[in-house]
């Protein structure tokens, strides 16, 4: 009986140590976005406008999109350190959800990848917008 109790105690200690080791592993945080990361279609992470709001970045440095009902377009660049610059051209002015996609892009100074999300931040580091590659 003592050997059984000792064996169970050893297993319990090993289980606790294993959990403590796993908890000590740092969570991977955001990393600078690359041009390859950005190319493709991105949707607001909160699901606003159910897919009607989006930004699609192309490899040639252009983007097109919608705020939910108004067409938008512009240009973008990103450096290897995540420094981002975007422009937004004229847009139609139909009233709808009006997710500020063009503002996120034209106001962005940094692009990060956080998990699967693209995060655009302004020059002070405040989050402007968060987008995901699949509809939430």
Secondary structure, 3 states (H helix, E strand, C coil): CHHHHHHHHHHHHHHHHHHHHHHHCCCCCCEECCHHHHCEEEEECCCHHHHCEEEEECCCCEEEEEECCCEEEEEEEECCCCEEEECCCCCCCCCCCCCCHHHHHHHCCEEEEECCEEEEECCCCCEEEEEECCCC
